[in-house]
Amino acid sequence: MNKIILLLLLFSTNLVAQQKQLKLFPFKSATIEYKYEASFSGTRIKYIDDYGYKQADYIEKNINFGGSTDKELETIILIGDKAYTINHLENEVAIGRNSTYNYYLLNEDRSCTEISEALIKAESYKQTGITNFLGKECKIWKANKASRLSWNGIILNEEINFMTMIVEKAVKIEIDVDIPESKFEIPQGIKYISSDVYQGFSGLELQFEDSETTSKTNDNNLKVSFNTSDLGRCDNFEYFTKNGEKVIIEGTNDYNKIDYRLIKSQVQNMAETEVQLQQAATLIFKTNSGDFGKMQIKEISETGYKIRYTVFNTDGSIQTHSNGISNLLENDFEIIADENYYKLKVNPRDRAKCFVLGW
């Protein structure tokens, strides 16, 4: 009897896990081969499995610009909301977040193709027609100096003519094929260097056609804003110093899931005015010298307070951090505990700015 109950529990757990694997495409798997032209040369092979929950792009690119040539050899692996960018020339991998996946999580009531096209519109593209490409009926999208062809949410052809000409076009596409699991694995013996690399879209405003959902807004736009509760679906990031040493970051209420790129994306919300930092909330900031970081109350009582903080380098690695100190960046902020010992009053000095993330 106990064995039967255990099997039922395991089955229900696996079922829940599968339900969280959203469909980003209307087909289960695909292999797409692309070719770069104009200022770039080289290839990209894209592997899709589990309806887009798993994706991998193998990129070999030569960049010809200003008479010089640079080579790129990288693999981008997306698994749910996690992103792994592998630089094969440096033998390094950066762990980050797949921003696009969170847009699908926030709009589960819409079809995957509808969301993908809303993301194209959010980049100022407008649909101008229909054409046939590689035997697929594709939508034509035009922007200021760019054009795209999309089919079922996938860009099959893209041309950008801004300062230099960039062309990337699919030359072969296979749907519902077997994809080896090895395509989504990180090579052994590679160095993990940071957690700041994002893939996909971030900070865009999604535009859908008129519907019961969007008609409730004044401008028929559904704006996706950031809240720390969105991070509940993410695991804690692993953080590293500039030379690759692992750093253990402690905190509560998603503090561990807030990295450099996310902080920088919220700079438009930061202000030079006083903010109230409550316990378990996270304050993000920009210093007078332009560094970005985060802080949180660790302890607060009638005897004083301690805060945890992290300051990032521009590549997302850890510059400095502490899990209990009371004199953080005194030239940038004045911090005073309130009389109820529940929150801190944080006043930026000079050009420093800060913002308390919602939770």
N, C-alpha and C positions, 0 to 999 in steps of 0.2 A: 504493500500500500504506500509506504513512504517513497519507494522508488517511482511509483506512478505520479505522486504529487511533485516529486523533484523534476520528473520529465515534463510535466505540465508547466511548472514554473520556468524551466529552461526554454520551453517552446514560446511561452508568453513573453519572456524577456527578449528573445530573438525577434519576435513579431514586432514589439515596440521599437527595437533598434532599426528594423527594416522600414517602419513607418516614418522614421526621421530622415530617411534617404529620399529627399525630394526629387522629382523629375524636372531636370533642366531642359530636356529634349524629349520629343514624342517618340523616339526610337531608343532601343536598349543600348546599342553599341555602334561604333563607327570607326573607320580609319580614313583620314583625309590627308592627302599629300599636297603641299603648297610649294610654289616657287617664287623667289624674290627676283625682282627686276629693277631696272633703272639704277638709282644710287646704291641699292643693295643687290647682292647676289647670294645665292645659297638656297637652302630648303628648310621647310618645317613639316614635320609629320605629327599629326594630332591623333591621339587615341582617346576614345570615349567609351566608358562602360557604365553599367548600372544607371542608365538614363542620364548620364552627366554627373552623377555623384562622384565618380572618379574620372579624372582627365589627366592627360600627360602630353606635353608638347616638347618634341625633340628638335632643337633649333641649331642649324649651322649657318652662320651668316657672315658675309664679308661686307663691310661698310666702306664705300668709296666716296670720300668727301674731301674737297679741297686739295686733291692731289695725293692724299694719303689713304692707306687702307688699314682698317682694323678688323680683327677677326673675333667673332663671338661663337662660343660653343657651350650651350646651356640646355638644361632640361627643367621645365616647370611642371611640377606635379600638384594637382589639386585633388584633395579628398575631403568632401564636405566643405566645412568652413576653414580648413587648414590649407596652407600653401607652402610648398617647398621649392625654392629656386636654387638649382644646382649649377655652379660655375665650374665646368670641367677643366678649364685652363688653370684655375687657381685651386682646384680640388676642394671646394668649399660649398656648403649648403646653408642658406638662410631660411629660417622658419618664419612664416608670417601668416596672415589671415586672407582667406578668399572672400573679399568684400562682396562679390556678386552673389555668392550663396546666401548671404544674409538678406539681400533684397528678395530672393525667392521665399525665404522663411517668413518675411514680413508681408508677403502678398500671396499666401497659399491658396486663397480663394480664386485666383486667376490662373488661366492656362499658362504653361511654360512659354509658349510662343508669344503670348500677349506681353509677358514680363520682359522677354528678351527684346521685343520691338520697342517697348517703353524705354529701355535702357539706350537704344539707338537714338530715339527721339530726344532723350535727355542730353545727348551730345550735339544737339542742334541740327540733326539730320531730318529731312522731310522726304516722305515717300513720293516718287514722281512717276512710277510706272511699274510694269512687269516685263521680264525678259526670260529667255531660256538660256541656261548656262549649265554645261555638263549634264544635259538631260533633265535638269531640275527647273521648275518654275520658280524664279527668284524675284523678290521685290527689289526695285531700284531705289536707292537712297542718295540724296544729294545734300551736301553742306557747302560752306563757302568755297573752299578749294579742295574738296574731297568728295569721293563717291564710294558707295558700297553696294554689293549684291548680297542679299541674305536669303537663306532657305531654312525654314523650320528653326529659326533662332541662331543659325550658324552663318558667319560671314565667309562667303566663298570667294569674294573678290573685293579688293580695296585698293584705291588709288588716292594718294595725297600729293598735292603739288604746292608745297609751301617752303620756300627757300631752296628746296631740292625735291626731286621727283622720287616717290616711293611707291612701288607696286608689289602687292602680294596677292597671288591668285592660286586657287585650287586647280590642280591638274588631274586629280583622281580622287574619287570618293566611293567608299564601300560601306554599306549599311547592314547592321545586324550580323556582324562577323565575330568570331571568337578573338578576344584580346588576351594575350598572355598576362598573367598577374605580375610578371617580372617588369612590365612596362611602368608599373606604379611603385616600384621599390627604389629606395635610396641606396646607392652603391656603398659597399663596406669600406672602411678606412678613410672616410671623407670627414672634413673638419666642419663642425657646426659653428657658425660665426655670429648670428644675430637673430632678432625676432621682429625686425621692423619692416620687412619686405611685404608689401601688399600686392595682390593680383586682382584684376577685375576693377569694378567701379566703386567709387567712394564719394559721398557728398553730392550725389546727383539728385535732381528732382524728377520723379517718374511722372510721365504724362500718359494717361489712358484715354480711350474713347469714352464718350458719355455713357454713364451707367448708373445704376442705383447707388453705387459706392461713391463715385466721383461727383455726381450731381449734388451731393450734400456740401461740397466745397464751393466757394465763390468763383474760383477760376478754373474749375474742372481739372485741377492738378492734385495729385496725391503725393505730398512731400514726405520723404523718408528722412526722419531726423534721428540722431543718435541718442540712446539712453543706455546707461550701464546694464539695465535689465536685459538688453539685447545680447550681452556677453554671456548670459547664463547658458547659452548653447555651446560656448567655446570652452576648451580646456585651458588651464594656465599655460602661459608661454614659458619656454626656457630662455633665460637671459644670459648673455655672454659679454665679457669685456672686449676691448678692441683687439687684444691678442688671443682671444678665443677661450679664456678661462670662464667656466660656468659660474653664475652668480645665483644664489638662492634668494628670491624675493618673498618676503612674508607680508601678509596683509589680510584684510577681510572685505567681504562684499565686492568681489571682482577687482580688487586693487591689482592682483597679479596678472589680470588679463588686459590691462591698459598699457600700451606700449607707445613708443616714440611717434609712430606714424599716426596713430589715433589721436594723440595729444595735438600734434601739428595740424590735423584736419579740423580741430575745434578752435583754432586761433581767432577766428572771426567772432567768437563768443567771449573771448577774454577781454577784461576791462581793467582800468587802472584805479577802480574804486573798491572800497571795502567789501569783503564777502564774509559770510558766516559759514564756518566749516564745522558741521556736526559730526558726531562719532559715527564711524562706519562709512561715511561719505568720502569721496576722493576729490581733492583739489588738484587741478592741472595748472601749470604756470609757464611763463616765459620770463627769464631773468633780464636784467639790464644788458648783459653781454650777449643775449640772443639764444641762450640755452633753453631747452624745454625739459620739463620734469613733472613729477606728481608728488603729492604729500597726503598724509592721512594721520589722524590722531591715534596714537598708540595707548597713551594713558593720560588721564586728566583728573585732578583732584584738588583739594584745598592746598596741597603742598606744591603744586605746580603741574606741568604737563610735559609729555614727551611725544615726539612725532616720528613717523617713519617717512622717508623720502627717497626718491630716485631722480638723478639727473642723467640725461642721455647725451651721447655724442651725436653728431649729425648723421652718422650711418646707422643709428639705432642701437649701438652697443652701449654698455653702461660706463658712464664717466665717473660717477660716485653715488654711493647710496648708504643709508643707515636705517637701522630698525629701532631707533630710540635715542633721540637727541632733542635738546630744547633751544638750540641756537642756529637754526637753519638759515643760511643766506641772509644774514642780518643787514647787509647793504641793499638787499632787494625787497625784503618784507619786514613789516612790524607785526608781531603776533602777540595777541593778548587773550588770556583765558577769561571767559565771562564769569559772572558771579555765581552761576548755578553749576559750574564745573561740568558742563555738557557740551559746549562748543567753543571754538576759537574765533576771534575776530582777526582777520588777515587783511592788512593794509599794504598794497604794493607801494614801493618807493620809486621815485623818478620814472623810468620808462618800463619798469616791470609790470606784468599783467597776470591775471589769474581768473579762474572760472571753476565753479563747483559743478561736477557732473551730476545729472539727475540719477536717481536710483529708486 
